[in-house]
Amino acid sequence: MELIGQSLDALRRALDARELSSRELAQACIARTQATRALNIYVDFDEAGLLAQADAADQRLRAGERLPLLGIPLALKDNIDALGFACGAGTRALHGLHPRQDAALVARLRGAGALIAGKVGMHELAFGITNNNAVTQAVHNPRDPSRIPGGSSGGSGAAVAAGVVPAAIGTDTGGSVRVPAALCGVAGLRPTVGRVPGEGLAPISSTRDTAGPLALNIRDCATLDAVLTGAAPGLVPTPLRGLRLGVPRERFWDDLQPAVRACADQALLALAEAGVELVDVALPGLSEANDAAGFPIALYEFVRDMRAYLETTQRGVGLEALVAAIASPDVAAACQPLLAGGAIPPALYEQALASRRRLQSLYTEAFRAARVQALVFPTTPRTAAAIGEDETVELNGQRLPTFPTFIRNTDPGSNASLPGVTLPIGFDGRLPIGLALDAPIGADRALLAIAASVEDLFPPARPIASPAP
């Protein structure tokens, strides 16, 4: 069977039926990694170790053992601790340093039989959206290597889109799973905060951070979500006819790149033709509450949570040394003032938490009043920018700040701790366009079931057909 582009479910069936060995799958991933080396996806890859893991998995398969991920290689973002690999969080002070134990989520993946292929590139310290990292260098978008893959989990999105692994794990604070998934043309899930254990993840903000899967389709994301969270496997089939989805026109549907607008409008038309009831939903005061909550919480908690992570993991690096060594200019500009008189005052942090509670109430009331199961909107206002456009990007004739432009639609739900997904719905030339769905807190499995039915309306976006030049 052709291994590149196969879903987790297809690989699972082939492995269990002995139509495919884990070693053959690992060898295909190794060959693909070598062929796409110019994309700079991995920061740590162990070919011999992957083959050894695969051989051990084949022994278990021959013995009749059956697990959801047994024999299947996955990649991890470079801020997730995993034994056998360095965990650098994309930053100079931690680059090449190894953890003392697996992150809790990695233990769950290994317990489900997954093979850990390696660690993939990210925006430095996860503080950005381009993945143009001055320490490990830029990760390139497999669809067009001159473009960014999105971030901060850009390596995770690129790994799946390039076919070097069938799925990967990233982390999401304000859009860092969904933005690269959308820009690379794969599916991604940001779970409700707290569903996936956070121990062993280099943090930004415990209030906002969560790990989540990137995969070829929503059902594969659901498989990984069940492993990561302990949820029951499988999704309850959700018919689209009679389903009510909210359309938050203000902000989320404003100022879109023409190709994104056309593709997203076509998606709404397809949903309506499938019997979905589309309901305009107002979220008054959302932007104000979101702006007041977002950065103050992230910057205050970064100082607190990263210091605790460094102390707990005993890397021999303190927060001051880590921040002083930041190499990427955008990340240095955000983080270095925090230790030089620019710290977020506790009073402002408390106000930000209060704004977050208002944001959550806004969403709760909107879902209740409109009687909708999820909100639907374009994941990003435009397609992937050129590598190097770290400060500003063009959108409808204006130069706008890069970071807030790309997270404009994903950030509010993140700050409110909502679960969110993105799935590919089309292309502008070679560049993918994603559609996002946000649901109420804790409704992750229902959201995945809805998204799986929505995804069936659109042709699957396969990995790149040939290696990048």
N, C-alpha and C positions, 0 to 999 in steps of 0.2 A: 504494500500500500504506500501511496505517497504520504510522507509523514509531515511535511510542512503544511500547516493550515488545518490539521486535524484537531477537532475539539477534544476536551478532556474525556467526554463520554465515549467518543469513538476510540480514543487510545485505550481507555479502560477496558472496553469490550475486546479489543484486539489483543491486549496483554493477557486478559483472563482466558481467552480462547487459545492462547499460545500461537496466534497468528503473527505475533510480533514479540520480540524480546526487549527487555529493558536496555540491554547493551546496544541493540540496533537503534533504539530510539536515542540513547545517549550519543552514539556515533553520529547520527543525523544532526543532533544539536551541535556537536563539536564541529562537524563539517560546515554547518551554517554559520557558526561563530567565526570560523576562519575566513569564510567567504565574505562576511560583512564586517571585517575588522576595521575598515575605514570609517564606519559609523561611530566608533569609540564607545560602544555600549557598556562593556565590562570594565570595572576597576580591579576586580580580583576574580580570576577564573582558574579552576583546577581541573584540567583535562583528565589526568590520571585518577584523581579523587572521584570524579564523576563516574568514570568507568568502573571503579571499585564499588561505588555505591550501587551501580546498575547490576553488577554481577551478584552482589548480595541480594538485591531485589529479585533477580531471576531465580535464585535458589528458593526464596520464599514463595514465589509464584509456582514453581514446580512442586513445592510441598502442599499446594492447594490453598495457601493463605490469600485472603481477599480483603483489600482495604481500598478506600476511595481514591488514594493517590499513589498506590504502591507501584513503584517503577517509573514514575513520571517526573522529569526534571522541571524545577521551577527556579526562577531567579529572585533575588531579594535586593531591595534598595539598600544603599550603603549606610543607612542609619539604623539598620536592624541587626542586632547582635546574633552571630551564628558561629559556633565553633568550627574551626578549620579555615576561617576567612577573617581578614582584617575588617574592622568596622570604622571607617574614617569619617563618616558623616560629610564626606566631600570637603573636608577642611584640613589645612596643613598640619595643625597640632596633633590630630588623631590619625592622620594618614599612615597606613601600614601597621597600626596597633591592633592587637587581637583581643577579643573579649575572653572572659573567664568562663562564661557559660552561654547557652542559647537564650535568646529572648523567649518569653513564654509562648508567643505565637509560633516561633520556629519549632519549639518542642511539640506543639500540636500538629504542625505540618509533618514533622518526622514521624510522629505517632500514627499519622494516616498513611505513611509509606512514601512520602515525597522524597525525591532526590534534590539536594541543594546544589545547583550548577555553579553559582557564583554570586558576586555582588555587582550591582549595576550602578552607573553614574547618576548623580543627582545635582541639583543646584546646591551650592555651598551652604551647609547647615540647614538646608531646606528653606532658606529665606529668599526665594525668587521663583520666577516662572519660566525662564529661558533655558536653563540648564547649561548656560555658558559659564563654565566653572574655571576660574583661574588656576586652580590646583590640579584638577584631573582633566581639564580641557573640555571643550564643547562636545556634547552628544548630538549626533545628527539625526534628523528625521528620516526614517527609511523611505518615506514616500517621495521626498525631495531633499537630498543631503545638504542643500544650501539653506534649509529651513530649520528652525528650532523644533524639538520634539515636545515642547511644553515642559512644565516643571511644577513642583520640584522633583517629581518622580519621573523625569524624562527618560532615564535609562530603562525604567520598567515598561513604559509605553513603547519605546523603540524596540526593546527585546521581543515583545509579543508581535508587534507589527512586522519586524524583520524575520520572524520565524525562528529565532535562536532558541526560544523556549515556548511551550504552548500557553504559559501563563506566568505572571509575576506578582509580587507583592510590593506595594508602595505605601506611602503615608500621605495623609490629607489633612491640612490645617485650614486652608481657605479655598482649596480647589486642586490640590497637588496630586490627586489621583485622576480626577475627572478632566482637568485641562489637558494633560498629556494623552489620556485615552482618546479624547476628542480630536486633538491635533494629529495623532498618529493613526486614527481610524480603527480603534478597538473599543471594547466595552470596559467600563470601570464602575466600581462601587465604593462610595464613602459610607460606612456603617454609622449608625447612631453611636455617638461617643460613649465608650464604656463597654460595648458589646465584645470588642476584641481586646484582649489583655495588652496593656501598654508597657509592662515590665520588659526592660531590655531594648527599648527604642530611644535613640538620642532625641531629646524632645525640643520642641519650641514651647508648647503650652498644653498642660494637662487638661485644661478646660476645652480646648479646641482640637487637639491632635487625635487622630485615629489611623490605624493601619487599614488597608483595604486592597482587594484584588483587582488586577487588570488581566483581561483574557479576551479570547476571540469573540465571545458572545456572552449574553447575560446569563444563560443557564450555567456556563462554566463559572461565572462569578458567584452564582448561587451555590455551586458545589464547594467552592473554596470558602465561601462565607459559612457554610455549615461546619466545615472543619475548623475554621478559625474561632467560631463562637460556640460550638456545641449544639447548634440548632438542628432540628430534625431535617434530614436530607429530603430533597424533592420539593417541588412547588405545587401548590394547589392551582389547577388550571383556572385562568381568569378570562372569561369571554369579554371581548371588547364591546359587544353590543350592550348598551345600557350603562356602561362605565362612565362615570363623571370625572372629567379632568379639568382642572382650573388653568386658565391662561392669564398670567399676571402681565398685562400689556405694559404698564408703566415700568420703566427701567429695564426689565428683562427682554422686552421686544423693541426697545428704542435703539436708534442709531446702529443698525446692523449693516455689515458689509453686504452689498447687493446680492452676491451669490449665497451668502448665509441666509438672508431674508427669503430669497426665492426657494431655497431648499427647505427651510423651516416651514414656510407657508404651504408648500406641497405636502409636508409631513402632516400638518393639521388637516389638510383636505383628505389625505388618506385615512386619518383617524376618524374623521367625520363620516366618510363613506363606509367605514367598517362598523359604524354604529355608536361611536363614542360621542357622548354629550359634552361639548366644549363650553365651558362656563367662564366668562370674564370674571376675574377675581381682583379686587382692589386690596392693596396693602399700604394704607396711608401711614406715613411716617417711617416707613421701612428704611429708607436710605439714611435718615438722620440717626435712627437707633443703631443701625449697623455700623455707621462711621464712628459713633461714640463708643461702641463696644470693641471693635476689631483690633486695631493696633495697640491701644493701651493694654488690653488683656494679654496679647501675644508678647509684647515687649517686657511687661512686668514679669510674666510667668517664665519667660526665657531665662532671665537672670536667676530666678529661684529654682526652676526645674532642671536647667542644664547644670547648675552647680551641684545639685543633689545627684544627678546622673553620674557626673564625673567622680564624685566622692564614693558613690555606691559601687561603681564598676572598677574603680581603682586602676585607672589608666596611667597614673603618674602625671596627669596634666590638670592644672587648675583652671578655673574659669577665666581668670585674668590673662593667663598665658594663651589660652585658646582664642580669646577675642583679639588679643594683640596680634596674633599670627594670621588672622583672616586675610585672604588674598584677593577675593573678588570685590571690586570697588563698591558695588551696590550693597553687598552684605556688610562690608565694613562700615559704610555710611549709616546703616540701620542699627548695628550692634555696638560699635565702639563708643558712641556717646553714652550708652547705658552705664558704662563704668567710668565715665569721665565727667560727672556732674549732670548728665542728661537722663538720669534714672526716672522712671515713671513713679510719681509720688503715690503712696498708699491710698490717699483720698481719691485721686483720679482713677486708680484701679477699682475702688469700690463703686465709684460712679459708673465705670464701664460695665461692671457686673450687673448693676441695676439696669443699664441700657440693654444688656443682653436679655434680662428677664422680660423687659418690655417687648423686645424683638420676638421672643418665644411666644408671648401672649398674642402678639399680632398674628403670627402664623396659626396658632391654635384657633383663634376666632375666625380667621379666614377659611380654614378647612371646615369649621363647624357651620358657619353661616352659608357658605356656598355648597355645602354637602358634596365636596369633592374628595376623591381618594388620593390624588396627587396633583402637583402643579407641573406644567410642561412648558419648556422654553429652550432656546438655543443655548448650548453649553458655553460657547464663547461668542463674542460679537463678530469675530473675524477668524480667518484661517491662520495657519502658522506663519509667523514673521520670519524674516531673514535672520540668520545667525549674526550677531553683532548689534542688533537693534535692542540693546539692553535698556536704554533710557526712554526712547519714544518710538511709537509705531504710527503708521498712517491708518486712519479710519475715516472714510468718506471725506477726504480732502483735508483733514486736520491731523496735526501731529499731537498725539496724546501719550501720557505716561504709560509705559509698557505694562508694568505690573498690575495697576488697578484696572487697566483695560481688559486684560485677559481673565482676571478673577471677578469681574463685575457681576456676573450672573451666579457664580458658584459661592461667593463669599457670604451672602446673607444666610443661606441655609446652613453653612458651616458654623457661623457664629451662634446660630440657634440650636445647633446639635442635631439637625434633621438628617435622616438618611437620604442619600442622593445617588443617582446613577446617571451614566451617559452611555449612549449607544450610537453607532455610526448610521447616518441616514443618506449620505451622498458625498459627492466630491465637487470641488471647483478645480477642474483640470485634474492634477495629481493630488491636490490637497483635500484631506477629509473634513467633513462637517459633522458635528455631533448634536444630538438632541438629549436634553437633560430632563429628569423627573425627580422632584423632591416630594417626600411624604412626611406624615407626622412622626414625631419621635417614637421610636420603638416599632414602627410598622415596616421594618426592613424586609421581611420575607414576603409580605403582601406587595411591597413595592417591586421586589424582584419578579414576582409572578406577573404583575401588570406589565413591567418592562419586557419580560419574555414574550408576552402576547403582542406588544407594540413592535418589538424587533422582527416578528414574523412578517410584518408588512413591508420590510425593506430587504433588498438583496444583501447577503453577507459581504462584508469587506474583508477579503482574504489578505494574508501577509504579502509582501512584495514578491512579485513573480520571479525576479532575478536579483542577484546580489548588486548592491549599490556600487557605482564605479569608484 
